[in-house]
Amino acid sequence: MNAPETSCHSQREAADTARRDSRAHRIALAASLALIAFSLRTPITSVGPILLEAVRATNLSRTGASVLTTLPSLCFGLFGPLAPLLARRLGSERTLLALLVLLALGTALRVVPVWQVLYLGQIVACFAIGLMNVLLPGVVKRDFPHHVALMTGIYSAAMCAGAAAAAAATVPAAHAVEYLLGGAKGDAWAWALALWALPVALAALVWGARAPAESAETGRRVVRVVRGLWRDPLAWKVTLFMGSQSSLAYIVFGWLPTVLRSRGMGAVDAGFMLSLSVVTQAVASLLLPFVLARARDQRAVNVSALLLAGVSLMGCFFGPLSTVWIWALLLGAAQGASFTLALTVIGLRSYDSHVAAQLSSMAQGVGYLLASCGPFIAGSLLHATGSLYSLAALCVGICVVSAWFGYAAGRPEHVNAHVQQVR
């Protein structure tokens, strides 16, 4: 083989190696993001199935129980907008690592069986989750610009898988702790809540092993600022779509097991129904990108998902208990689709990763603040009326509003915002 041929052969080998390395890097990054996403809902869905035990053990009032179910979305809205500021200082990778450590600590704090520490642990955990919620769409848009829908579906599915695992396993975990304690119930519920710090710690270890010691973002002296986003009507439609569908989701996370138990279902079965619903959300999140690939826009899918959610909730509230598992499956498919769509339109309505990060901050900051009203109002209605009809009316109204904003946010266009570089 002569010199030119050897050179060409070496270049081809180098190119092939670079492609393999790049593919391996993307797969590792996708797996790391999925592992992070798995832990982003476990502190939330672990509370619902064991809420009655926590209320009895801590002497928490009815209003206090409503506030506890409201904390996640409230914290997401209040703290989420801080994410871009931290990312500019530390870089997205190091910020995510710090937040994972904080999430593990907050989740573990719930082992202390008093309501004040239960609140503190939930606030710390939800602070970390709220910031990571905002960071992930920007990371996906930056690192997977041509596969936004697919990657959003993957980490949404992982998030749903974690939520389902927490909903199904928290009560059995409490029973296992009781058994280890020799049958004394004691604080088993608190230990069951704190156990969900373990997968967060694993995610932190894996992410820490692959995150650079100093993010490339932190070395840049040029800061890119997005202008005009808060005045853009499409950005507000995306925001209100995120907020309304999230409000419905947190009503389901916080109150569906309690509703089913009030209808005569056992604690384990009620937790399993929530878990079944969330597992179906994961399946819907994985399948949705293939549906979106064939659609010109997201309007029809957005509306269909919210209408199905409304019908399914009515089945869970009023259908025979023997059919609840069917309605839970349909509810999971609908909510998995609507949540993934709400995240996907953030990337699709943005023309680059900087706009996506700021739109994510706006949509999740304002959206989750609005969503925090949902579970609190739901709990207040249940306690004030003692009837499921008032809660049903609230859920139907949210579905209709969310379907309207989903239709408006599904148009194939970009938000009217521009990026400026400042030093």
MONORRA-V170203 format. One record per residue. N is the residue number from 1. OMEGA is omega in whole degrees, 0 to 359 (999 if undefined). NEAR is the number of other ideal C-beta (glycine too) atoms within 12 Angstrom. D_CENTER is the distance of its C-alpha to the mean C-alpha in whole Angstrom. Layout:
BEGIN
N:OMEGA:NEAR:D_CENTER
N:OMEGA:NEAR:D_CENTER
END
This chain:
BEGIN
1:182:9:57
2:187:8:58
3:179:9:56
4:180:10:54
5:178:11:53
6:180:12:52
7:180:13:50
8:180:14:48
9:179:15:47
10:179:15:46
11:179:14:44
12:178:14:43
13:179:14:42
14:179:14:40
15:179:14:38
16:179:14:37
17:179:14:36
18:179:14:34
19:179:14:32
20:179:14:31
21:180:14:30
22:179:15:28
23:179:14:27
24:179:15:26
25:180:17:24
26:179:23:22
27:179:20:21
28:179:20:21
29:179:31:18
30:179:29:16
31:179:22:17
32:178:34:16
33:178:42:13
34:179:34:12
35:175:32:13
36:183:47:11
37:180:44:7
38:185:39:9
39:186:45:9
40:178:46:6
41:182:51:6
42:178:49:10
43:184:48:11
44:184:50:10
45:176:47:11
46:184:51:14
47:187:49:15
48:183:50:16
49:185:46:18
50:185:48:20
51:182:43:20
52:178:29:24
53:179:36:25
54:180:40:23
55:180:28:25
56:185:16:28
57:184:25:28
58:183:27:28
59:180:15:30
60:180:26:27
61:177:15:28
62:177:22:26
63:178:18:25
64:177:24:23
65:178:35:21
66:179:32:20
67:180:29:19
68:178:45:17
69:180:46:15
70:186:40:15
71:183:40:14
72:183:47:10
73:177:47:10
74:178:37:14
75:179:40:13
76:182:46:10
77:183:39:13
78:190:26:16
79:182:35:15
80:181:45:12
81:178:32:16
82:186:28:17
83:180:38:15
84:179:36:18
85:178:21:21
86:181:33:20
87:178:38:19
88:181:29:23
89:188:19:24
90:190:28:23
91:184:27:21
92:184:41:18
93:182:32:19
94:176:27:20
95:178:35:18
96:180:45:15
97:180:34:17
98:181:29:18
99:176:43:15
100:177:40:14
101:179:28:18
102:178:33:17
103:179:47:14
104:180:36:16
105:180:26:19
106:179:39:17
107:180:45:16
108:180:29:20
109:185:30:21
110:176:44:20
111:179:26:23
112:191:24:25
113:173:31:26
114:190:19:27
115:180:25:25
116:180:18:25
117:175:23:23
118:176:40:21
119:182:29:20
120:179:24:20
121:180:38:18
122:179:42:15
123:180:32:16
124:180:31:16
125:183:45:13
126:171:43:11
127:181:34:13
128:181:44:12
129:182:48:8
130:179:45:9
131:179:43:11
132:174:47:9
133:183:49:7
134:185:46:10
135:189:49:12
136:179:47:10
137:178:48:11
138:177:45:15
139:178:39:15
140:180:41:15
141:181:34:17
142:188:33:19
143:179:29:20
144:187:29:19
145:182:21:21
146:182:13:22
147:184:24:19
148:183:37:16
149:181:36:15
150:182:28:16
151:176:38:14
152:177:43:11
153:181:40:12
154:183:38:12
155:172:47:9
156:178:46:7
157:178:38:10
158:177:37:9
159:179:43:6
160:179:47:8
161:177:36:11
162:179:41:10
163:180:50:9
164:180:39:12
165:180:33:14
166:180:44:13
167:184:50:14
168:192:34:17
169:185:33:19
170:179:44:19
171:174:38:22
172:177:26:24
173:177:31:23
174:177:34:24
175:178:25:27
176:178:18:28
177:176:30:28
178:180:22:31
179:180:16:33
180:179:16:33
181:178:18:34
182:176:10:37
183:178:12:35
184:184:11:35
185:175:22:32
186:185:19:31
187:183:26:28
188:181:31:27
189:181:37:24
190:177:36:23
191:179:33:23
192:178:42:21
193:184:46:18
194:181:36:19
195:182:31:19
196:171:44:16
197:184:34:17
198:178:27:18
199:176:34:16
200:178:42:14
201:177:24:18
202:179:23:18
203:179:40:16
204:179:31:17
205:181:20:21
206:180:25:20
207:179:37:18
208:180:24:21
209:183:16:24
210:181:25:23
211:179:32:22
212:180:19:25
213:177:15:27
214:183:13:27
215:178:24:25
216:182:15:27
217:186:31:25
218:181:20:27
219:182:14:30
220:178:17:30
221:180:11:32
222:178:14:31
223:179:19:28
224:182:27:27
225:180:21:26
226:181:33:25
227:171:20:27
228:186:21:27
229:185:36:23
230:177:22:23
231:186:15:26
232:181:27:25
233:181:21:25
234:178:33:22
235:179:39:20
236:177:26:20
237:175:36:19
238:181:48:16
239:183:41:15
240:172:34:16
241:177:48:15
242:183:49:11
243:184:39:12
244:180:45:14
245:177:51:12
246:177:46:9
247:178:48:12
248:181:48:13
249:183:55:10
250:169:47:10
251:180:50:14
252:180:51:13
253:187:48:11
254:192:42:14
255:182:46:17
256:178:48:18
257:179:44:19
258:178:41:21
259:181:41:22
260:177:40:23
261:177:29:25
262:177:24:27
263:176:22:28
264:180:14:30
265:179:26:27
266:184:19:27
267:181:31:24
268:181:24:24
269:179:26:24
270:176:36:21
271:179:43:19
272:179:31:19
273:175:44:19
274:179:54:15
275:179:42:15
276:179:35:17
277:184:45:15
278:175:49:11
279:178:34:14
280:174:36:15
281:180:48:11
282:179:38:11
283:179:25:15
284:180:37:14
285:180:45:12
286:183:30:15
287:186:25:17
288:180:40:16
289:179:32:17
290:175:16:21
291:182:26:21
292:180:34:20
293:181:17:23
294:184:14:25
295:178:21:24
296:176:14:26
297:186:23:23
298:187:43:20
299:183:27:22
300:181:22:23
301:179:37:20
302:182:43:18
303:181:31:20
304:181:28:21
305:182:44:17
306:177:44:17
307:178:26:21
308:178:31:20
309:180:46:17
310:180:37:20
311:182:26:23
312:178:42:21
313:178:41:20
314:176:27:24
315:178:30:24
316:183:44:22
317:191:37:24
318:180:23:28
319:176:24:28
320:182:15:30
321:180:24:28
322:181:13:29
323:185:18:27
324:182:34:24
325:178:28:23
326:180:22:24
327:178:34:22
328:177:42:19
329:181:28:19
330:178:32:19
331:179:45:16
332:179:43:14
333:183:36:15
334:184:45:15
335:174:53:11
336:178:45:10
337:184:46:13
338:179:50:12
339:180:52:8
340:177:50:9
341:180:50:12
342:176:50:11
343:183:51:9
344:182:47:13
345:175:48:15
346:178:45:14
347:184:44:16
348:179:37:18
349:180:44:19
350:182:40:20
351:172:23:23
352:187:23:22
353:180:31:20
354:176:33:21
355:180:39:20
356:180:45:17
357:180:44:16
358:177:45:18
359:176:49:16
360:179:52:13
361:180:43:14
362:185:41:16
363:183:51:13
364:177:49:10
365:180:39:13
366:184:33:15
367:181:47:13
368:172:45:11
369:176:31:15
370:182:35:16
371:182:48:13
372:178:39:14
373:187:29:17
374:182:42:16
375:179:43:16
376:178:33:19
377:180:33:21
378:179:43:20
379:179:36:21
380:178:25:24
381:180:28:25
382:182:33:25
383:182:24:27
384:186:15:30
385:184:17:31
386:184:14:30
387:177:17:29
388:184:26:26
389:179:17:28
390:177:22:27
391:178:37:23
392:179:29:24
393:178:21:25
394:183:33:22
395:179:45:20
396:179:26:22
397:179:25:22
398:180:40:19
399:181:39:19
400:180:22:22
401:182:27:21
402:178:44:17
403:180:35:19
404:180:23:22
405:176:40:19
406:177:42:18
407:182:28:21
408:182:28:22
409:185:45:19
410:180:34:20
411:184:24:24
412:179:15:24
413:181:23:25
414:175:24:24
415:181:38:23
416:180:21:26
417:178:30:26
418:184:21:28
419:175:24:27
420:177:16:30
421:177:14:31
422:180:13:32
423:999:9:34
END
